[in-house]
């Protein structure tokens, strides 16, 4: 980016002389008297007015401009061209979200799934330098969005997550395995899976700890998040009268999730409400933060010469006008 800077900006304070010169000139004009005085000007009333009358202040204006330009030259204006080299320590993150029927429980506002979507979108929006992807799982698992830097598209897919897109159940091992497979070819210095679930593994062909071993072998850190209140929560239950909510015990295999975190070098979190889930994402955000190195380069070129040449030109113009058109006779 090109911009104008000054090597000696303190000289610019001298520009305060300009209004002082103008004030002095006006005062002198009011106080001046003609050297030749006559009793009346009636005889000259119909005489044509020369253009010199209107331009009689031009010499002073030129002098003021010259003074201002000389002050600018003393301040040494310079053109500076600045650019930055930015290097980032890349982080690839896969969000693996449980979309089983229990995610409609109302111990979160409005329910667990919508709370996870809303807070997850905020997390994505704050990670602009990272590649991110999305895996959903219930009785089976599916990659909804592979690793991408197009966070707008990822957020749109996140918003479109709905219940019933996969067979019901909780296949935590399959979800983690699919998320890991999306990171195994990554050349990022840090690879992370955020695994959000509200239940106990009861489906899938891959055990969660087996999937954790696979993640560990590829250097993938897993941050499991158990989502659900302590005790009971209103779960949706299909009845002859439609979907009803009944208080049922919240069951999360925290021991298994803690083992997954320990095996992969991650950390286990428990979120019991919207605020707690937001705090979990905030802590993960701090733990997995990209390092950005910025190197700034500056190239400066002197720009005072143009102001100096203009000042010299105006001095010559003032001298020429004073010696010819505006020549005064003592």
C-alpha positions as CSV (number, residue, x, y, z in Angstrom):
1,X,0.0,0.0,0.0
2,X,1.4,3.4,-1.0
3,X,1.1,6.3,1.4
4,X,2.9,9.6,2.1
5,X,4.9,10.0,5.3
6,X,7.3,12.6,6.5
7,X,10.9,12.1,7.7
8,X,10.8,15.2,9.9
9,X,7.1,15.8,10.7
10,X,7.8,18.4,13.4
11,X,8.6,20.9,10.8
12,X,4.9,20.9,9.8
13,X,4.2,22.9,12.9
14,X,5.7,25.8,11.0
15,X,2.5,25.8,8.8
16,X,1.0,27.8,11.7
17,X,2.9,30.7,10.2
18,X,0.5,30.7,7.3
19,X,-2.6,31.9,9.1
20,X,-0.4,34.4,11.0
21,X,0.9,35.8,7.6
22,X,-2.7,36.1,6.4
23,X,-3.8,37.9,9.5
24,X,-0.9,40.3,9.3
25,X,-1.6,41.0,5.6
26,X,-5.3,41.8,6.3
27,X,-4.4,44.0,9.2
28,X,-1.8,45.9,7.1
29,X,-4.4,46.4,4.3
30,X,-6.9,47.9,6.7
31,X,-4.3,50.2,8.2
32,X,-2.7,51.4,4.9
33,X,-3.2,54.9,3.5
34,X,-2.7,56.2,0.0
35,X,0.4,58.3,-0.6
36,X,-1.6,60.6,-2.9
37,X,-4.8,62.0,-1.3
38,X,-7.5,64.0,-3.0
39,X,-10.7,65.6,-1.7
40,X,-13.1,63.5,-3.7
41,X,-13.2,60.4,-6.0
42,X,-16.3,61.5,-7.9
43,X,-14.4,62.2,-11.0
44,X,-13.2,58.5,-11.1
45,X,-16.6,57.0,-10.4
46,X,-17.3,56.0,-14.0
47,X,-13.8,54.9,-14.8
48,X,-13.4,51.3,-15.9
49,X,-12.1,48.9,-13.2
50,X,-8.9,47.1,-14.3
51,X,-8.4,43.4,-13.7
52,X,-5.3,44.4,-11.7
53,X,-7.7,45.6,-9.0
54,X,-9.0,42.1,-8.6
55,X,-5.6,40.4,-8.8
56,X,-3.8,42.8,-6.5
57,X,-3.6,40.1,-3.8
58,X,-2.2,37.5,-6.1
59,X,1.4,38.2,-5.2
60,X,0.7,37.7,-1.5
61,X,-1.1,34.4,-2.2
62,X,1.9,33.2,-4.2
63,X,4.2,34.1,-1.4
64,X,2.1,32.2,1.2
65,X,2.0,29.1,-1.1
66,X,5.8,29.3,-1.5
67,X,6.2,29.4,2.3
68,X,3.9,26.4,2.8
69,X,5.8,24.4,0.1
70,X,9.2,25.2,1.7
71,X,8.0,24.0,5.0
72,X,6.8,20.8,3.4
73,X,10.2,20.3,1.8
74,X,11.8,20.7,5.2
75,X,9.6,18.0,6.6
76,X,10.8,15.7,3.8
77,X,7.7,13.9,2.4
78,X,8.4,10.3,1.4
79,X,6.4,7.8,-0.5
80,X,6.3,4.4,1.3
81,X,5.4,1.1,-0.2
82,X,4.5,-1.4,2.6
83,X,3.7,-5.1,2.1
84,X,3.5,-8.1,4.5
85,X,4.5,-11.7,4.3
86,X,2.2,-13.9,6.4
87,X,3.0,-17.5,7.3
88,X,0.6,-19.6,9.2
89,X,0.9,-22.9,11.1
90,X,-2.0,-24.7,9.5
91,X,-4.6,-26.6,11.5
92,X,-7.0,-29.0,9.9
93,X,-10.2,-29.6,12.0
94,X,-13.0,-32.0,11.5
95,X,-16.2,-31.5,13.4
96,X,-17.9,-34.9,14.0
97,X,-21.5,-34.3,15.2
98,X,-23.9,-36.9,16.6
99,X,-27.3,-36.6,14.9
100,X,-29.1,-39.5,16.7
101,X,-32.7,-39.0,17.9
102,X,-31.6,-38.2,21.4
103,X,-30.0,-35.0,20.2
104,X,-33.5,-33.6,20.1
105,X,-33.6,-33.7,23.9
106,X,-34.8,-30.3,25.4
107,X,-32.1,-29.9,28.2
108,X,-30.5,-27.4,25.7
109,X,-32.3,-24.4,24.1
110,X,-34.1,-25.1,21.8
111,X,-32.6,-28.7,21.8
112,X,-29.1,-30.3,21.8
113,X,-28.8,-30.4,18.0
114,X,-29.8,-26.8,17.3
115,X,-27.5,-25.6,20.2
116,X,-24.6,-27.6,18.8
117,X,-25.2,-26.1,15.3
118,X,-25.5,-22.5,16.5
119,X,-22.3,-22.6,18.7
120,X,-20.4,-24.7,16.1
121,X,-21.1,-22.0,13.5
122,X,-19.6,-19.4,15.8
123,X,-16.5,-21.6,16.2
124,X,-16.1,-22.0,12.4
125,X,-16.5,-18.3,11.9
126,X,-13.6,-17.5,14.2
127,X,-11.1,-19.9,12.5
128,X,-10.6,-18.1,9.2
129,X,-7.0,-19.4,8.6
130,X,-7.8,-23.1,9.1
131,X,-9.2,-25.8,6.9
132,X,-12.3,-27.4,8.4
133,X,-14.7,-30.2,7.5
134,X,-17.9,-31.8,8.8
135,X,-18.8,-35.4,9.6
136,X,-22.3,-36.5,10.9
137,X,-23.0,-39.8,12.5
138,X,-25.8,-41.7,14.2
139,X,-26.3,-45.4,13.4
140,X,-23.9,-44.8,10.5
141,X,-21.5,-42.0,9.5
142,X,-21.2,-39.7,6.6
143,X,-18.9,-36.9,5.4
144,X,-21.1,-33.9,4.9
145,X,-18.2,-31.6,4.0
146,X,-14.5,-32.5,3.4
147,X,-11.7,-30.2,4.5
148,X,-12.2,-26.8,3.0
149,X,-11.2,-23.1,3.5
150,X,-14.6,-22.1,2.1
151,X,-16.2,-21.5,5.5
152,X,-19.3,-20.0,4.0
153,X,-20.2,-23.2,2.3
154,X,-19.3,-25.2,5.4
155,X,-21.6,-23.0,7.5
156,X,-24.5,-23.5,5.0
157,X,-24.1,-27.3,5.3
158,X,-23.9,-27.0,9.0
159,X,-27.2,-25.2,9.1
160,X,-28.8,-27.8,6.9
161,X,-28.1,-30.7,9.3
162,X,-31.5,-32.3,10.2
163,X,-32.6,-35.4,12.1
164,X,-33.4,-38.5,10.1
165,X,-30.7,-38.1,7.4
166,X,-29.0,-41.2,8.7
167,X,-30.2,-44.5,10.3
168,X,-30.8,-43.9,14.0
169,X,-28.4,-45.1,16.7
170,X,-25.0,-44.0,18.1
171,X,-22.0,-45.2,16.2
172,X,-19.3,-43.2,17.9
173,X,-16.4,-45.4,16.6
174,X,-17.6,-45.1,13.0
175,X,-18.0,-41.3,13.3
176,X,-14.4,-41.0,14.7
177,X,-13.0,-43.4,12.0
178,X,-14.6,-41.4,9.1
179,X,-13.4,-38.1,10.6
180,X,-9.9,-39.6,10.9
181,X,-9.9,-40.8,7.3
182,X,-10.5,-37.2,6.2
183,X,-7.3,-36.1,8.1
184,X,-4.9,-38.9,7.3
185,X,-3.8,-37.4,4.0
186,X,-3.5,-33.9,5.5
187,X,0.0,-32.3,5.6
188,X,-1.1,-29.8,8.3
189,X,1.2,-29.5,11.3
190,X,-1.9,-30.0,13.6
191,X,-4.8,-32.3,12.9
192,X,-7.9,-32.3,15.2
193,X,-11.2,-34.0,15.5
194,X,-13.9,-32.4,17.7
195,X,-16.3,-35.3,18.5
196,X,-19.7,-34.2,19.9
197,X,-22.0,-36.9,21.2
198,X,-24.8,-37.4,23.8
199,X,-24.9,-41.1,24.3
200,X,-23.3,-44.5,24.5
201,X,-21.8,-46.4,21.5
202,X,-24.4,-49.0,20.4
203,X,-24.0,-49.3,16.6
204,X,-21.2,-49.5,14.0
205,X,-18.5,-52.0,13.2
206,X,-15.6,-50.1,14.7
207,X,-15.2,-49.7,18.5
208,X,-14.5,-46.2,19.7
209,X,-11.2,-47.2,21.2
210,X,-10.1,-48.9,18.0
211,X,-11.0,-45.7,16.1
212,X,-8.9,-43.8,18.7
213,X,-5.9,-46.0,18.0
214,X,-6.2,-45.3,14.3
215,X,-6.4,-41.6,15.0
216,X,-3.4,-41.8,17.3
217,X,-1.4,-43.6,14.5
218,X,-2.1,-40.6,12.2
219,X,-1.2,-38.0,14.8
220,X,-4.8,-36.8,15.1
221,X,-5.9,-35.3,18.4
222,X,-9.4,-35.9,19.5
223,X,-11.5,-33.6,21.7
224,X,-14.6,-35.5,22.7
225,X,-17.5,-33.5,24.0
226,X,-20.3,-35.1,26.0
227,X,-23.4,-33.1,25.6
228,X,-26.3,-33.5,28.0
229,X,-27.4,-32.4,31.5
230,X,-26.7,-34.3,34.7
231,X,-29.5,-36.6,35.8
232,X,-32.6,-36.6,33.6
233,X,-33.7,-34.7,30.5
234,X,-36.9,-34.4,28.4
235,X,-36.3,-36.9,25.5
236,X,-38.6,-37.1,22.4
237,X,-40.6,-40.4,22.4
238,X,-43.0,-41.5,19.7
239,X,-46.4,-42.3,21.0
240,X,-49.8,-43.0,19.5
241,X,-50.6,-39.3,20.0
242,X,-47.4,-38.2,18.2
243,X,-44.0,-37.2,19.6
244,X,-44.1,-36.6,23.4
245,X,-41.3,-35.5,25.7
246,X,-40.6,-37.7,28.7
247,X,-38.0,-37.3,31.4
248,X,-35.3,-40.0,31.0
249,X,-31.9,-40.6,32.4
250,X,-29.0,-39.0,30.6
251,X,-26.4,-41.7,29.7
252,X,-23.0,-40.7,28.3
253,X,-20.1,-43.1,28.3
254,X,-17.7,-40.5,29.8
255,X,-15.1,-43.1,30.8
256,X,-14.8,-44.2,27.1
257,X,-14.7,-40.6,25.9
258,X,-12.0,-39.8,28.4
259,X,-9.9,-42.8,27.2
260,X,-10.2,-41.6,23.6
261,X,-9.0,-38.1,24.6
262,X,-6.1,-39.6,26.6
263,X,-5.0,-41.9,23.8
264,X,-4.9,-39.2,21.2
265,X,-3.4,-36.4,23.3
266,X,-6.7,-34.4,23.3
267,X,-9.0,-33.5,26.2
268,X,-12.5,-34.5,27.2
269,X,-15.2,-31.9,28.0
270,X,-18.7,-32.2,29.4
271,X,-21.3,-29.6,28.4
272,X,-24.5,-29.5,30.4
273,X,-26.2,-26.4,28.8
274,X,-25.8,-23.9,26.0
275,X,-23.4,-21.7,28.0
276,X,-21.2,-24.6,29.0
277,X,-21.0,-25.8,25.4
278,X,-20.0,-22.4,24.2
279,X,-17.2,-22.4,26.9
280,X,-16.0,-25.8,25.7
281,X,-15.6,-24.5,22.1
282,X,-13.9,-21.4,23.5
283,X,-11.4,-23.5,25.4
284,X,-10.7,-25.7,22.3
285,X,-10.3,-22.5,20.3
286,X,-7.5,-21.4,22.7
287,X,-5.8,-24.9,22.8
288,X,-5.7,-25.1,19.0
289,X,-4.8,-21.7,17.8
290,X,-2.8,-21.0,14.6
291,X,0.5,-19.2,14.9
292,X,0.8,-16.4,12.5
293,X,4.2,-14.8,11.7
294,X,4.0,-11.4,10.0
295,X,7.1,-9.9,8.3
296,X,6.6,-6.3,7.2
297,X,8.6,-4.7,4.4
298,X,9.0,-1.0,3.7
299,X,10.4,0.8,0.7
300,X,10.6,4.6,0.8
301,X,11.3,7.1,-1.9
302,X,11.9,10.9,-1.4
303,X,9.0,13.0,-2.7
304,X,10.2,16.5,-1.5
305,X,11.7,17.5,-4.9
306,X,8.4,18.0,-6.6
307,X,7.3,20.4,-3.8
308,X,10.7,22.2,-4.2
309,X,10.4,22.6,-7.9
310,X,6.8,24.0,-7.6
311,X,8.1,26.5,-4.9
312,X,10.9,27.7,-7.3
313,X,8.4,28.0,-10.1
314,X,6.1,30.2,-8.0
315,X,9.0,32.3,-6.8
316,X,10.0,33.0,-10.4
317,X,6.3,33.7,-11.3
318,X,6.0,36.2,-8.4
319,X,9.2,37.9,-9.4
320,X,8.1,38.2,-13.0
321,X,4.6,39.6,-12.1
322,X,6.1,42.0,-9.6
323,X,8.6,43.3,-12.2
324,X,6.0,43.6,-15.0
325,X,2.2,43.6,-14.5
326,X,2.2,44.5,-10.8
327,X,5.2,46.7,-10.9
328,X,4.8,49.5,-8.3
329,X,6.3,53.0,-8.9
330,X,7.6,54.6,-5.7
